[in-house]
Amino acid sequence: SVLTVVMVLTKDEFFYGSSLDWNVQHIVVPDHLRQIFYNTGVLFPQFDPDIGGGQNMYFLAYYGDMSPVILFSYLLPWVSMRTYIECAAVISVIASVCLVYRWLRQKCSFTSAMFAALMFEFAVPLIFHSHRQIMFVIYMPFLVLAFIGADRYLRGKSPLLMMISIVFVIFTSFYFSVGGIIALAFYLLIEYVKIREESGLKIGTSEMLKKALRAACAVTVSIMTAGVLLIPELAAIRGNRCANNASYSLYDLLIPNPAEGGPFYGSSTMGMTAAFAVAVIVCMISRKHWQRFLGILLAVISCENIFVYALNGNMYLDGKVMIPFLPLAAYAFAAFSEKLRRHDLNFPAVAVLSAALCVLVFVQSEESWMPKMLAIDTSFTLVMVALSQYSGGRNGALTVMVLIAALVSFSASSDDSFVSKYDGLDDDLKIETSLAEYARTIDGSLYRTGNLYNSAY
């Protein structure tokens, strides 16, 4: 399905990449890093005299200075960075979806795991940012592997998979690793409660603290291992961060506001449609403690702007930092699917709480389309849930939810501006390189060049 979306979007006329960030950031910077390696043999350069008046390379680490995804491209000098990033992004999405299915399949039925993985796949940011801001999502396979490693650890096995995966998440995207590690910590706590509950054991405070301390030590070792990137990166940020003009009141940060970006349809949020809201509500009113904890947690982090503000480094309110919580959202949807399969839903309560959410979004939203779309989507989803609950058509309801998510995701991606395969930028680059080489041969002096043509690229 991912490959189908890619083919429909590109139509054999475009690269699978946006003319905005993808083309002027996520292609040229990794390509420049690769060329530095080919020219100097230095794998992790500290300074580059060829950018501006000279540049601390840790200012560019966001684009993959130590990312295993980018470093692998160094082994393929005959593959253009455009082609490589296209393939890497698509493979990353496919791998993430497959890993989410494998992770959830150990916890629930084939049907629930499959539909949850599909909802994860069609979350708006996953496909959208695979062709726009790839750093928003390209770490996702390693993050899901960390969740799988967390399961192994909680069942008495080595934490090594979890630890290595965390290191790779940090190296791939240190900005989103913060949210990813927090999501993993929440998952460890939720899964610990689940294991104790299903075993019929009480949750002992002392034992839970011991388990949490051991997990924290494992995560800390991973973070310290990644310090080779994080420490100089932190120094660069602290020494050069500009003043922030954005300001927010305590009211803005503390009052629950699901309409602010919302977890439903945006590319800079979890973007899982009204089905996500219904799944969270179902978990919140569940009789199982771990599901209730999962539902309340997702509801709070989705609605409380203070979490979004903190994860954005106290700079601004941008829901992109919620993307690492997508695996937890898929877990909630799998739990919801299992309840739907067993006809174990308190449908009247779900309907009332869903209606209350729609009213809250209507009151708070500054966008005219958001409340209307959410109300229509929620109504349709609740009708399908009711039919499933009282007539037995469970798979039909889940199929409709996935189709709605797929339509929303495709609509968001189709609005992007893709790079034409015939944009001529490669030819321009060859001409500019020739001119620079010619200037060097004139008299042997040093020259500084500036590019005023296609300057962003």
N, C-alpha and C positions, 0 to 999 in steps of 0.2 A: 504493500500500500504506500510506503514511503517513496519507493522508486516511481510508482504511478504518479504521485503528486509532483515529484521532481520533473518528470517528462511532460506533464501537462503544463506546468509553470514555465518551463524553458522553451517548449515548442521547437526545439532544435535550432532556435535563433539566438538564444541568450545563454550566458553563463549562469550557473546556479549561484548567483551572488548579486547583492544590491549595488546599485551605482553610488550609494551613499557610503556607509561605514565599511562595508565589505571591500569595496574596490579601492578606497583611499587610505585604509588603515590595515585591515586584517590580511591583505595580500602583500602590500609593499613593505611593511615592516618585517615580517618573517622572511621575505625574499632578501631584504637588505642584510638581515642577520646571517642568512645562509651564504650570501656572497662574501661577507666578512670572513666567515670560516674558510671558504674556498681560497680566499686571497692570502689569509694570514695563518691559517691552521689553528687559530684561537677559538676554542669551543664556546667559552663564556667571556666575551670581551667586557672590559670595565669602562672603556671610554672610546668614543668614535669621533675622530676629527672631521668626518665628512658630512655631518649633519649640523646645519646652522653654523655657529662659531665653535663647534665642538660640543659633544653631548655625553653626559653621564648615561651609560646604557641602561641603568636601572630605571630611568624614566620611561624606557620602552619595554620593561619586563612584563608589563600587562599583556603584551601581544605574543608572549610565548618564548621568552628568552631561554627558559629552562624546561619548557613544556615537552614531555615525551612525544606528544603528537607532532609538534613542530620539528623537534630534533630528528625524528625519523625521516623527515624530508631531506635531510642532509645526505642520506644514503642514495637519493634518487636525483642526481644532478641533471639528468635528461628530462625530468618532468617539470613543467612550468609550475610556479607556485599557485597560479590560478587553478590549474587542473588538480593539483594536490589538495588544496584547501577545499575545493568542491567535493572531492571524493572523501576526504577526512571528515567533513561535516556530515555528509550523508551516512557514512559508515558509523559515525558516532551516534546518530539518532537510532539507526537500526540496532546497534549493539545495546543501547540503553533500553530499548523496548524489549528486546529478547532477555536481557538480564532482569528486568522488572518482572517479566512473566516467570522466569526461573525462580526468582526470589519468592514471589507470591504463591507459586504452585506448591511450595512446601508447606503452605499455611491454609490453603483452601482448595476448592474443587477446580477442575480444569476450566469450567465455564467462567467462574468468578475471576480466576487469574487472567484468563484471556481478555475478558471485557475490561478489567482494570488496566491491563497493559495497553489496550487500545485507547482507553480514555487518557492514559498517560501520553501515548503517542500523539494524540490529537489535541493535547493542551496547546493553546495558541503559541506560547513562546518557544516550544521545543522545535517545531518546524520553522516558524518565522525567523528565529535567530540563527538557524543553521544556514541562512543565506543573508543575514544582516549583521548582527553583532555576535560572531561565533563564540566569543569568550563567555557569553551568557549561558551557553549550554554544552560546550564541547567537553567539559569536565564530567558530564553526567554519567558516562559508563563507569568511571572510577568511583564516583559517589555511590552508585548502586552496588558496586563490588564491596564498598565499605559496609553497606547495610548487610550484605550476605556474610561478610566477615564478622560483623557484630553478632549475627545468629550463631555462627560457629563458636565464637567466644563465650556466649551465654550458655551454650550447651557443653562447656568444659573443654573445648579445643583451643588450639593456639590462636592468639590475637594477631598473628603475623599478617594474614590477608587484610584485616581491617587496618593495620598500621601502614602497610605499604600503599594501600589504596588512598589513605589520607594524604600521604606524602605526594602521590601523583595528582590528587585533587589540588593541592597547594601549588605544585609546580605548573599545573595546567592553567589555573585561574585563581591566584591568591586572593583576589577581591571577593569571589563567590565562595571561597573555601571557608570563610567565617560562618556564613549562613549554613553551609553544608555540614560543618562540624557541629553546630548547634542542633540542626535537624537530626544528626546521628546521635547526639547525646539524648535528645528527647525520645528517639526510637529505642535506645538501650533501656531507658527507664520504663517506657510503655511495654516493651517485650518482657522485661523482668517481672512486671506486675502480671502480665498475661501468663507467664510460665508458672508463677506461684498460684495464681487463681485456678488454672486448669489442673494443677496438681493437688488442689484442695488444701494448700498450705497457707498459713498466715504470712503477711508481709512483715517480717521482722526488721525493725529499724536498724539494729546493729549489723545484721547480715547485709541489708541493702546498702548501708554505708560502706562496708568492706568491699562489696562488689563494685560500687560506684568509684571508690578510691582506686581499685585495680584498673578499672576502665580508664579513669582519668590519667593514670600513670602511662598507660599504653598510648593514649592520644597525645599526651605531653611529649613523649619520646618521638612520636611522628612529627610534631610541630618543631621540636628542637632539631630533628634531622633535616627538616626543610629550612632551617635557619640560615643555611648558605645562601638562600634567596631572600628570606624574610628580613634578616637583620640589615643588610645594605639597602633593601627596598624601604624599610621603615625609616632609615636614616635619610634617604632621598626625599621621602614624603614629609617628614618632620622639618627638614631644612628648607623646603621650597613650597610648602602649601600656601596657596593664596588665601586672602581673607574671604570669608563666606558672607554673602549679602542676604542670604535667605534667613528669615526669622519666623518662628512659629510660637503661638501661645500655648499654655498648658491645656487649654480647651481643645486646640487643634490636635494635640498629641494624645490626650487621655480619653476623650469622648469617643466611644466606638463609632466607626464610620465605614461601613462596608461599601459605601458609594465612592469613596476616595480611591480611584483607580479600580477598586473592586477585584475580587479573585475570579471573576466570571468570564470576561471577554477580551481583556487587554493583552498586548504582547509583552508589556512590562509588569507582569503579575503572573499568578498561576494559570489563569485563563482556562478554567475547566467547566464553564457554563453552569446553568442552574442545577445540573445533576450533582455537581460538587456540593452545593448548598444543601440539597436534599440528603446526600450521603452523610454530611457532617451532622445534620440535625438527627438523622437516624442513630448515629453513633452517640450523640449527646444524651439521648433518652434511653439508651440501651441499659439492660439490666447488668451487663458485664462491665466490671470496673475499668478494664483496660480500654474497651471501646469508648466508654464515657470520657475517660482521660484523653484519648486520641481526638475525639470530637470537640471537646472543650478547648483543647490546645490549638487545634486548627482554626476554630472560631475566633479565639482571642488574637492569634498572630495575624489573622486575615483582616480583623476589624480595628485593632489598636495601632494607630499610627506611630506610637512611641517606639514600637519594635522596628518598624520600617525605618524610622529616623535614626535609631541607634545602629542598625545594620548598614546604613549608608554613611557611617562615620560622622554622624551629626552634621551632615552637609545639606541634605534636602530630603523631601518625601518622594521616593521613587520605588514603585512596587517591584522593580526588577530583582531586588534582594530576596523576594519570596520564591523565586524560581527553584532554588535548592530544596525547597520543601515539597516539591512535586512527588517524590517517592512516598512521603507520608500521606499526601492526598490520594494517591493510587491505592495505598493500604486501606484508607477509609472507604474508598469506593468498593474494594474487594469485600470488606466487612458488610457493607450495605447490600452487595449482590448476594452474599451468603444468606442474609436475613430475608431477602426477597425470594430466594430459592426455597427457603423453609416456611414461607408465609408467616414470618415472625415479626411483622411490623405493626406498630401502633399507628395506623394510618391517620386517624383523626388528629392526633397530636402533631404528626409530621405536617399535615395540611395546614393546621392553624399556625404553627411556627414558621412555615414557609411563607404564608400570607403576611405574617407580621414582618418578616424580613423584607418582602417586597414593599410594604408600606414605609419601612425605615429608609430604604434606598430612595423611594420616591420623595420623601421629605428632605433628605440630605443631598441628593445628587444635583449637581449644577449642569449636567448634561441632559438634554431632553430625551435622547434616544435610550439611555441606559435603563431607566425605570420601566419604560414600555417593553423593551426587549426582554428584560428579566422577568416581567410579569407574564408575558406570553410564553416564554420558555418554561417558567416554573409551572404555569397552568397545564401546559402540554405534558410536562414530565410527571406531574401529579396524576393526571388522567391515566397515563400509561402505567404508573405504579399501582393505581387503584384497580385497573383492569387485570394487572398481574396478580395482585393480592387476592382478588375475589373471583377471578375466572381461570387463573393458572397459566397465563401466557407470559411466563417470566422472561424467556429469552427474547421475546418480541419487544418488551419494554426496554431491556438493556440495549438491544440493537438500535432502537430509535434514539436512545440517549447518545450512543456512539456516533450515529449518523449526524445528529445535531452538532456534536463536538467537531466532527470532521468538516461539516459545512462552515462552521465558524472559523476553524483553523485555515481552511483553504481560502475563504474570503479575505482573511487578514493577510495571508501571503500573496494573494493575487493583486493586492493593492500596492505591493512594493514595486519599485522601479529597478528592473533587472539590467545587467550590463549586456549590451549587444556583443555578439562575437565578432562584429565588424566595426568596432568603435575606433580602430586605428591606433590605439594607445601603444601597442607593441611596436608598430612601425615608428611612432613618434620617439619612443625610447631608443630605438636603434639610431635614429638621426641625431638625437641629443648626445648619445654616447660617441658617435663619430665626430661631432663638433668638439666635444671635450677632448678627445684624443688628438684632434688636429691642433687645438690650442696648445696642448702640451708640447707639441713638436716644433712650435714656431721658433722659440729661442731658449728653451730650457728653463725659463723662469717659472715661479709659482703663480697660479691664477686661482681666484675664487669665482665660482660660477653661481648664477642665480637662474631659477627657472620660473618664468612668468607665464608659461603656456601649460595648461592643465596643472596648475601649481598645487592643487590639493593632492593630485595623484603623485 
